[in-house]
């Protein structure tokens, strides 16, 4: 029998406990191991979570889990990077294997935790830390182990995907849809971590670390949110054949790693462009397998709990066959692939200029773009209001970020340009 102790009885803790209790017999049939939920520690042991627990399983004391010699696997579902870090390292020091869904912890303290686990000969499972019920960690570590990963594009935050989907289908303003997302429980009262791309950046750091065998921190990720996206830009994107998504993107480019989270225009006929609502999707390109796409629920009690139990089952299966052997999982070496500076990233761009409707404006703007080695692929200018500011939309061929920023700065100084230029990076086939 393998005993499991859970730290944290919130949404994911409840889902994990429910699966372990309901599917205990099924798990034994599939793994050959009887996995027993022995403890659940949480400060609140009175609130009804909607599941029936065996008597005596709930405790307010984390030490009941961490110091019980009979517990082989500790599941950290507290969140944050302070108490969670302390408990995870304490569990490892006590020779216990750890499973966590805590992307913030891994994206900030991951290497410290992995090194401690390697020294202690225990495992750290974190399938649930990225994309909820999508088994993307196992895909990268096991299913695509024969591949050199070339690129990953991920819709890895359900809240922002819901907002952009509703803005696209209903032509609604960001603030209106955000309020709806909060009312439905998809967005927190303080949605900053989601809408400003912080949550996605944590997850991308983990994906990049596994894909490239290096340890990256959330501090290495360039990040933009979606709060400035307007229905006008969504409409122009649709007219051009594109859909706007908040993407986490990591690529190997000339031996360096790109790590960036930002709104991105994708061709609307791409499968990932069709992923709507709160669903997540991760596109992975390997040198041998080519393009693959993984889709599913990225959050929630049971989808995320499913990923947690998957790690528990892996560790339990190993313990049943090698009870005295150390547990070493491949993946992150600690020797970082150098980062490609955001200034040196190359992509296509969408620009929306607010230009005074006068002769020669487009030629001045195109002249500045050309001076900075930015080539125009297409132009949209529908409205004509002599002497008034009208939207002028430009799509470019692939250009370097540094050149784009210099060009935008120069264009914004033109007298015939009113307000700041809007720009969105574009991924997909070269125009």
Beta strands, then each sheet from edge to edge (+ up, - down):
strand 1: 2-7
strand 2: 35-41
strand 3: 58-59
strand 4: 73-76
strand 5: 97-100
strand 6: 124-125
strand 7: 149-155
strand 8: 222-223
strand 9: 242-253
strand 10: 256-267
strand 11: 279-286
strand 12: 290-297
strand 13: 346-356
strand 14: 376-380
strand 15: 389-396
strand 16: 399-400
strand 17: 422-427
sheet 1: 3+ 2+ 1+ 4+ 5+ 6+
sheet 2: 8+ 10+ 9- 7+ 11- 12+
sheet 3: 8+ 10+ 17+ 13- 15+ 14-
sheet 4: 8+ 10+ 17+ 13- 16+
end
